[in-house]
Amino acid sequence: MKSIITNTVKITVAAALAILCAQTLKLDFAVSAGIVAILSVQPTKKETLRTALARLLAFVLALVISITLFNLLGFTVPVFFLYLLIFILVCQWRKWISAMAMDSVLISHFLSFGKTSPAEIKNEVLLFVLGVGFGILVNLLLRKKTDYIEELKKQTDNQIKLVLHRMALRIQNPALVDYDGSCFTALNQSLFTAKKQAEENYNNQFSKKDTFDSLYLEMQEKQTKILYEMFKAAQALGTIPATATLLSDFLEKVSNEYHKDNDVKALLEELTLIHDKMKSLPLPQTRTEFEDRANLFILMERLKEFLQIKHDFMIAQNTKSTLQ
């Protein structure tokens, strides 16, 4: 809802400023500058500039085609239809789809003028420049939604912490209620929303592109895939093996210490110690115990991967910061 309100205000301001400037310059069809501004505002700065460039090229082409046709064949509706046929054909070929309606609205003014003298051409050029210019200007003033992306990343962190916490409980309690993987639905939704916002923030930058948020979320996406493998191993447990308490306590610790600034080096070292302790325990006596301990071993190996992904990410980021 907040994003909808922001976009509404942004587009309205761009249109109003374009119309007011057009009126101040005493341009004909001043409202058209507002329409051009509305059509020029895109979700991000990068898209707005890319679209503006395509529309500029299309507008120059539209002027050439229309001026030629109107002066050769007359200022009539059938000639305007012919202009549309040629212009739309070229726009589709060049993939300037967004320019077809906007530029044609401006070109239609020549029918009302009945001529294409320098004064009329100047009028349409200024309407185009004002509309596109204010559309770009409004987007340039946008800032990264830093607070929002931090909130989204925190939500994702909390979802991962919850998965780890529930896993710790399941290892100690095979009868844990609702251990069906439903928590991954919320986690994946959090990741999707956060990645979408990170991409928008990235596209709203021009100088010194900051990729940390996108890379961090990609790292978490990899971790989530490992978490699901851990979940399947925990779900397969039918008993509480002798090694369960060690791993359960450690999972709870990982859940409590999981945050974006933790390089997890200490956790990896502790996991190595737990691995050594498990190897020193007596061998399983029954087939069931053997299978459950095997599942715990699989879970522990995946947990090592989960932590290693984060450790490697932090090393890469620290190295990058040092080089900059």
N, C-alpha and C positions, 0 to 999 in steps of 0.2 A: 504493500500500500504506500509506504514511504517513497519507493522508487517511482510509482505512478504519479504521485503528487509532484515530485521533483521534476520529472520529465514534462508534466503539464505546464508547470511554471516556466521551465526553460524554453519550451516551444512558444508559449504565449508571449514571453518577453521578447524573443527574437522577432516574432511577427509584428508586434506593436512598434518596436524600434524601427524596423524596416519601413513600415507604413508612415510613421511620423517623419522620418527623414525624407521619404519620397514626397510627402505633402509639403515639407519645408522647401524642397527644391522645385516645387510646383510642377511635378511630373504628372502626366496623364496616366490614368489607371493606377494610381498610387497603391491601391489595395493589393494589386498583383504582386508588389514587392513583399508583402506579408505572406502571400501564398507561397512564393518562392522560398522564403525563409523557413516556413513550416516544412516544406518538402526537402529542405537542405539539412535539417537537423537529424543526425544519426545517433545511435546509442553511444558511440565512442568518438573521441577526437580523430583517431586514425581513419575510421569509416567515413566521417564527415569530410575530411580532406580528400580522401580517395574519390568519394562520390562527387565532390565539388569540381575536381579536375576533369572527370569524365563529362560532367554537365557543361563545363566551359567549352570543351572541344565540340560537344554536341551543339551547343548554342551558336558557336561560330559557323558550324556547318548549316544549321537551321537558317541563319541570316543569309548565307550565300545562296542556298536553294530558294528561299522565299523571295528575296530581292530579285533574283534572276527571273523566276516564274511570274511574279506579279507585274514586273515591268515589261515582260515579253507578251504575256497573255491577258493581262488586266487584273484588276482587284475585285475578283468575284469568288463566290463560294466554291464553284467547281474547280477553280485554280487552287484554292486552299486545300481541297480534297486531294488534288494532284501532289501538292507539297507534302501532305500527310503520308501519301503512299510512298513517296521517295524517302522522306525523312525516317519514317518508322522502319522501312526496309533496311536502311543503313544502320539505324540504332540497334536493331536486332542482330545484325551481322557483327557490329562492334561491341555488343553486350552493354549498350548504354540504355537499358530498359527504363531506369528511373528518370532519364532526361526527356523521354518522349512527351509526357503530359505537360511538364513544367515549361519546357521551351516552346511547345506549341501554343500554350496560353499566351505567351508573350508575342509570338509571331501573329496570332489572330488579331492583335491590335492594329496591324497594318491594313486590315480590311476596313476598320473604322476610320483610319486616317485617310485611306484612299491614295496614299503615296508613301514612298520610302526615301525621302530626302534626308540629309544629314541630321536634321532636328528630330525626326521620328526614330531614326536608328539610334541616336544618342539617348532618347527617352527609354527605349527598350534595353539598351546596354546598361543604363544606370539602374533600372528596375532589377535587372539580373544581378548586378554587382552588389546592390544594397541587400537584396534578399539572401543571396549566397553568403555575402560578407557577414551579416548579422548571425546567420546560422552557424558559421565557423566561429565567430567571436564568442557566442554563448557557450559553445562546447570547449573552447580554449580556457574558459574561466572555471571549468569543472576541475575539482581536485580528486585525487584518489580517495576512495571511501575506506580510509585507513582503519577507523574505529569499527566499521562494519565487518571488514575482512578479519580483523583480530577476533571479533566476537564469533564469527563463523568457524575460525580455526580452533577456538577454545571449545566450541560445541563438538567439533570432531574429536578433539583430544578427550573430552569427557565421555564420548561414545566408546572410544577405544578403551578407556579406563574401566568403563562398565563391563565391556566384553571380558577383559582380563579378570575383573573382580568376580564375575559370574563363573568364569572358568575355574578360579580358585575354589569357589564353593562346590562346584560340581565334582571336582576330584575327591573332595572329602565326603560328598553325599550323592551317591548314584541315583537317589530318588528325588533329586532336586526338581521342584515343580517348574514346568514351562521352559525347560532347557531345550528349545527347539530351533534356535538360530534366528529368532525373530528380531533380536537386537541388531543383527546385521542390516536389516531393512533401514532402520533409523541411521545407522552409521553410513551406509552407502548414500542415503539422501543428503546427509550433512556434507559428505565429500563432494557430491555433485553440485550442490548450491555454492559451496566455498570455491570450487574450481571455476565455476562460472563467474563469480565475482572477482576472483584473482585475474582471470582473463580480461574482464572489463577494465580493471584497474591498470593492467599492463598496457592495454590499447589507449588508455587516457594519459599516457606518458609520451613525451617526445625526446627529452634529453635524459641520458643515463638510465636506461631501462632497468628497473629493479625486478629481478626474476625470483626473489627468495620465496614469495608466497606460492607461486606456481610450482616451484621445485619441492617445497615442503609438502604440498598436498600430493604431488606425484609420489613422494617418498611414503606418505601415509597410505596411499592407494596400494602400493606394493606390500606394505605391512598388513593391510586389511586382507589381502589374498593369503598371506601366511597365517593370519589369525583364524581364517576360516578352516584351514587345514588343522590347526591346533584344536579348534572347536570339534571337528569330526573325531579326532583322537580322544578328546575328553568325553564326548557323547557315547563313544563305544565302550567305556568302562562299565563293568558290571559289579566290581567289588572295590574295596579300598586297599590297594597294595601297601606293603611296608614303606615304599618310597613316596607314597602320596603326600604325606604331611610336609616333607622337605620341599617338594615342588609346589604344593599349594601355598605354603607360606611365602615362597619366593615370588609366585605370581601376584600375590597380594601386595608384595613390596614393589614390584614393577608397576602395578596399577597406581599405587600411591605416589610413586616418583616420576610417573610419565608426564613430561611437559616439554615444550619446544626447545628449551635451553639445555636440557640434560644430554650430555654426550654418551651416556650409558656405559662408559668405560668400566666404572666400578661394578656395575651390574653384570657385565660380561665376565669379569674376573670372578665374581661370586658364583656365577652359574658354572664356571669351570670347577670350582671347589665342590659344588653340589654333585656334579657329574662324577667326580672322583669318589665322593662318599657313597654314591649309589653303586659304584663298581665294587666297593668293599663289602656290601651287604650280602647275606647268604643267598644262594640261588633259589628261585621259586620251586615250590614242592608240587604244585598241581598245574594242570593245563590252563585252568582259568586264571590262576595267578600269573603264569607265564605270559598269557595273552594280554592281560591288563598292564603288566609291567612293560611289555613291549610297546603298548599304546602310550604309556607315560614317557618311554624313551623317545618315541616319535615326536610327542608333544614337546619334549625338552629340546630336541634337535631343531624343531621348527621355531621354538622360542629363541634359540641362539641366532637363527637367521633373522628373526624379527628385530632383535636388538642390534645385530650387525648392520642391518640396513640403516638404522638410525645413526650408529657410530660412524659409518662411512660417509653419510650425508653431512654430519657435523664437521668431520675432517675436511671434506671438500669445501664447505662454506668458509671455514676458518682459513684455509689456504687461499681461497679467492679473496677474502678480506685483506690478507697480508699482502697480496700482489697488487691490490688496487691503491 
